[in-house]
């Protein structure tokens, strides 16, 4: 009798597990594999429960483009290596001698990679308060006049144009801002575009904020026909201090405000700090000098240090709103702190070494940036699930898990699963990723006690229809996981 009862219990357990497994797997089999939009695309899916049992699978070992799901790797490894309370440091120093309140030398801003410096994000400290601390320190050193220059040092990171695999069209876009050793205003710059009175007239291009000293904006924009809208394009690179606006703005359009990439944020930081010094009674008529081009090797006397918010707060913003520049900064910081070199090459090597140390099998993992903007990132669902498993063993897992967006809540998943009950949606914590013909989700689903925290990734690439056509069944798969 006991044997029969034991056998029945085992059978019931197997049926129960198979039933739960069948929900998500059956959804794939019945609704996705039979859909020509999915059959004609490249799809890779894996979901595993807390014990490592497969719940759903389709091409799970196939590496595909990740889009912004790559951020979960950069941010998670970043907190694992640096610690959740890591803070970026910015220093202000002076060189030379002070005589009767006059500095016969330079004021130097020494960047430490802080991506939030001058940011308008709610986690960032007000730039006026930071400039105020720096100014008070300059005054505290007895300086009332600066005869030298304001030198800006961004050498904390190797100055690189951007990841080699980013496309030219990403260079000037607001989402294409590269990290900097001395960032400012999230390395963005706003412009006002005003159409001319007649078709063919030049468009008036005016830089609003921040100012970039020495930047030459080549304006090739013209006024277009009524109804043609805004067809502007902005291009910038950091080999010379110049950029270009091209395209058209319709004659019937009101002025347009565009936010673009700023490749010279260190110069902007120096300029606006100089303005703040002057407003607060310190006489500074000096130039803004790039430390890279400055031959002066005089001793620096540090008078002030300011710090960023804790890393976990930066990670929360990075994943919630998908901030590319923050993600790239975190990746480069891993390389800088572990190897001493803040270059992309050193950072890729350092990050992969950390993954190996964590016990993550790196098969199916190819990384070319920190944010997922590159179309040369290739990661398999199996890698994602393995990585998420190891993250659960990390001391920063709670902060990492809570940084992932939730459907229906503020963030990139706010409009996902609109018609589902919020209690069900709250069980999903995942990062989305989107590029042209690419849509991905990866993260966790809070399952029952029996199945624990489910790890999953669904990567869809190369579909030939609008993303909106693919979304119902992508969301349907995630809903099937949450339901079981």
VENHU-V290904 format. One record per residue. N is the residue number from 1. RES is the residue in one small letter. PSI is psi in radians with two decimals (none if undefined). Layout:
N;RES;PSI, N;RES;PSI
This chain:
1;x;-0.76, 2;x;-0.68, 3;x;-0.72, 4;x;-0.80, 5;x;-0.74, 6;x;-0.76, 7;x;-0.70, 8;x;-0.73, 9;x;-0.73, 10;x;-0.77, 11;x;-0.76, 12;x;-0.68, 13;x;-0.73, 14;x;-0.73, 15;x;-0.76, 16;x;-0.79, 17;x;-0.75, 18;x;-0.58, 19;x;-0.78, 20;x;-0.73, 21;x;-0.70, 22;x;-0.49, 23;x;-0.98, 24;x;-0.73, 25;x;-0.71, 26;x;-0.61, 27;x;-0.77, 28;x;-0.85, 29;x;-0.74, 30;x;-0.55, 31;x;-0.39, 32;x;-0.85, 33;x;-0.37, 34;x;-0.11, 35;x;2.13, 36;x;-0.48, 37;x;-0.55, 38;x;-0.64, 39;x;-0.59, 40;x;0.01, 41;x;-3.07, 42;x;2.07, 43;x;2.42, 44;x;2.24, 45;x;2.49, 46;x;2.41, 47;x;2.26, 48;x;2.58, 49;x;-3.10, 50;x;-0.40, 51;x;-0.01, 52;x;0.09, 53;x;2.38, 54;x;2.23, 55;x;-0.68, 56;x;2.57, 57;x;2.47, 58;x;1.92, 59;x;0.76, 60;x;-0.35, 61;x;0.12, 62;x;2.02, 63;x;2.28, 64;x;2.97, 65;x;2.41, 66;x;-0.45, 67;x;-2.48, 68;x;-0.04, 69;x;-0.31, 70;x;-0.48, 71;x;-0.51, 72;x;-0.47, 73;x;-0.83, 74;x;-0.79, 75;x;-0.71, 76;x;-0.83, 77;x;-0.66, 78;x;-0.85, 79;x;-0.63, 80;x;-0.71, 81;x;-0.84, 82;x;-0.39, 83;x;2.52, 84;x;-0.41, 85;x;0.16, 86;x;2.43, 87;x;2.46, 88;x;2.50, 89;x;2.36, 90;x;2.36, 91;x;2.63, 92;x;2.33, 93;x;3.05, 94;x;2.73, 95;x;2.85, 96;x;-2.78, 97;x;2.69, 98;x;2.12, 99;x;2.06, 100;x;0.71, 101;x;-0.08, 102;x;2.15, 103;x;1.96, 104;x;1.19, 105;x;-2.79, 106;x;2.66, 107;x;2.33, 108;x;2.25, 109;x;2.10, 110;x;1.87, 111;x;2.61, 112;x;0.38, 113;x;0.05, 114;x;1.96, 115;x;-0.23, 116;x;-0.05, 117;x;2.06, 118;x;0.08, 119;x;2.66, 120;x;0.02, 121;x;2.62, 122;x;-0.41, 123;x;-0.33, 124;x;2.58, 125;x;2.48, 126;x;2.34, 127;x;-0.51, 128;x;-0.67, 129;x;-0.66, 130;x;-0.84, 131;x;-0.59, 132;x;-0.73, 133;x;-0.76, 134;x;-0.76, 135;x;-0.76, 136;x;-0.63, 137;x;-0.69, 138;x;-0.78, 139;x;-0.68, 140;x;-0.43, 141;x;-0.01, 142;x;0.31, 143;x;2.19, 144;x;-0.22, 145;x;2.43, 146;x;2.05, 147;x;-0.27, 148;x;-2.54, 149;x;2.97, 150;x;1.93, 151;x;2.30, 152;x;2.18, 153;x;1.90, 154;x;0.39, 155;x;0.00, 156;x;-0.71, 157;x;2.64, 158;x;2.27, 159;x;1.95, 160;x;2.55, 161;x;-0.90, 162;x;3.05, 163;x;2.39, 164;x;-0.46, 165;x;-0.04, 166;x;2.59, 167;x;2.77, 168;x;-0.59, 169;x;-0.29, 170;x;-0.32, 171;x;-0.80, 172;x;-0.15, 173;x;2.69, 174;x;-0.45, 175;x;-0.06, 176;x;0.51, 177;x;2.18, 178;x;2.73, 179;x;2.78, 180;x;2.60, 181;x;-0.41, 182;x;1.46, 183;x;2.82, 184;x;2.26, 185;x;0.69, 186;x;0.45, 187;x;0.72, 188;x;2.75, 189;x;2.39, 190;x;2.46, 191;x;2.66, 192;x;2.19, 193;x;2.18, 194;x;2.12, 195;x;2.67, 196;x;3.10, 197;x;-0.45, 198;x;2.68, 199;x;2.30, 200;x;-0.28, 201;x;2.67, 202;x;2.56, 203;x;2.38, 204;x;2.14, 205;x;2.12, 206;x;2.18, 207;x;2.31, 208;x;-1.11, 209;x;2.49, 210;x;2.90, 211;x;2.46, 212;x;1.79, 213;x;2.27, 214;x;-0.09, 215;x;2.18, 216;x;2.07, 217;x;1.92, 218;x;2.01, 219;x;1.90, 220;x;0.33, 221;x;2.51, 222;x;2.83, 223;x;2.23, 224;x;3.09, 225;x;2.65, 226;x;2.43, 227;x;-0.04, 228;x;-0.11, 229;x;-2.71, 230;x;1.96, 231;x;0.73, 232;x;2.69, 233;x;2.42, 234;x;2.33, 235;x;2.39, 236;x;2.66, 237;x;2.97, 238;x;0.30, 239;x;-0.59, 240;x;2.71, 241;x;1.30, 242;x;2.70, 243;x;3.06, 244;x;2.34, 245;x;2.29, 246;x;2.90, 247;x;-2.77, 248;x;2.78, 249;x;2.19, 250;x;2.52, 251;x;-0.44, 252;x;0.13, 253;x;2.45, 254;x;2.90, 255;x;2.46, 256;x;2.39, 257;x;2.10, 258;x;2.43, 259;x;2.18, 260;x;3.01, 261;x;2.43, 262;x;1.98, 263;x;-0.02, 264;x;0.91, 265;x;-0.51, 266;x;-0.65, 267;x;-0.68, 268;x;-0.76, 269;x;-0.80, 270;x;-0.72, 271;x;-0.86, 272;x;-0.46, 273;x;-0.68, 274;x;-0.73, 275;x;-0.69, 276;x;-0.70, 277;x;-0.80, 278;x;-0.75, 279;x;-0.46, 280;x;0.44, 281;x;0.17, 282;x;2.13, 283;x;1.94, 284;x;1.99, 285;x;0.24, 286;x;2.95, 287;x;2.82, 288;x;2.05, 289;x;2.28, 290;x;2.13, 291;x;-0.51, 292;x;-0.53, 293;x;0.13, 294;x;2.24, 295;x;-0.14, 296;x;2.21, 297;x;0.44, 298;x;2.69, 299;x;2.40, 300;x;2.26, 301;x;1.85, 302;x;2.25, 303;x;-0.26, 304;x;2.54, 305;x;2.26, 306;x;2.74, 307;x;2.67, 308;x;2.98, 309;x;2.89, 310;x;2.65, 311;x;-0.64, 312;x;-0.56, 313;x;-0.68, 314;x;-0.71, 315;x;-0.70, 316;x;-0.76, 317;x;-0.76, 318;x;-0.84, 319;x;-0.61, 320;x;-0.79, 321;x;0.01, 322;x;1.04, 323;x;1.91, 324;x;-0.77, 325;x;-0.68, 326;x;-0.76, 327;x;-0.75, 328;x;-0.65, 329;x;-0.77, 330;x;-0.75, 331;x;-0.85, 332;x;-0.52, 333;x;-0.62, 334;x;-0.85, 335;x;-0.75, 336;x;-0.81, 337;x;-0.52, 338;x;-0.51, 339;x;-0.25, 340;x;-0.11, 341;x;2.08, 342;x;0.93, 343;x;2.86, 344;x;-0.77, 345;x;-0.81, 346;x;-0.58, 347;x;-0.69, 348;x;-0.77, 349;x;-0.79, 350;x;-0.77, 351;x;-0.74, 352;x;-0.62, 353;x;-0.67, 354;x;-0.73, 355;x;-0.77, 356;x;-0.75, 357;x;-0.53, 358;x;-0.18, 359;x;0.28, 360;x;2.24, 361;x;2.04, 362;x;0.16, 363;x;2.33, 364;x;0.37, 365;x;2.03, 366;x;2.12, 367;x;2.33, 368;x;-0.05, 369;x;-3.09, 370;x;-0.27, 371;x;-0.38, 372;x;0.06, 373;x;-0.45, 374;x;2.52, 375;x;0.38, 376;x;0.21, 377;x;2.19, 378;x;2.07, 379;x;2.46, 380;x;2.69, 381;x;-0.59, 382;x;-0.72, 383;x;-0.83, 384;x;-0.84, 385;x;-0.65, 386;x;-0.78, 387;x;-0.80, 388;x;-0.57, 389;x;-0.84, 390;x;-0.53, 391;x;-0.54, 392;x;-0.39, 393;x;-0.10, 394;x;2.64, 395;x;-0.14, 396;x;0.34, 397;x;-0.71, 398;x;-0.78, 399;x;-0.69, 400;x;-0.86, 401;x;-0.77, 402;x;-0.26, 403;x;-0.29, 404;x;2.33, 405;x;2.70, 406;x;2.32, 407;x;2.40, 408;x;-0.14, 409;x;2.85, 410;x;2.31, 411;x;-2.99, 412;x;-0.18, 413;x;0.21, 414;x;-0.67, 415;x;0.10, 416;x;2.42, 417;x;0.89, 418;x;-0.73, 419;x;-0.03, 420;x;2.71, 421;x;2.43, 422;x;-0.54, 423;x;-0.67, 424;x;-0.76, 425;x;-0.56, 426;x;-0.22, 427;x;-0.19, 428;x;2.19, 429;x;1.91, 430;x;2.73, 431;x;2.34, 432;x;2.84, 433;x;2.36, 434;x;2.24, 435;x;3.11, 436;x;2.12, 437;x;0.46, 438;x;2.29, 439;x;2.20, 440;x;2.67, 441;x;2.46, 442;x;2.43, 443;x;-2.32, 444;x;2.67, 445;x;2.24, 446;x;1.89, 447;x;-2.99, 448;x;3.03, 449;x;-0.59, 450;x;-0.69, 451;x;-0.27, 452;x;-2.67, 453;x;2.00, 454;x;2.30, 455;x;2.44, 456;x;2.78, 457;x;2.36, 458;x;2.01, 459;x;2.11, 460;x;2.17, 461;x;2.69, 462;x;0.56, 463;x;2.62, 464;x;0.34, 465;x;2.92, 466;x;2.60, 467;x;-0.62, 468;x;-0.45, 469;x;-0.55, 470;x;-0.48, 471;x;-0.72, 472;x;-0.70, 473;x;-0.48, 474;x;-0.81, 475;x;-0.63, 476;x;-0.66, 477;x;-0.81, 478;x;-0.64, 479;x;-0.67, 480;x;-0.60, 481;x;-0.79, 482;x;-0.57, 483;x;-0.53, 484;x;none
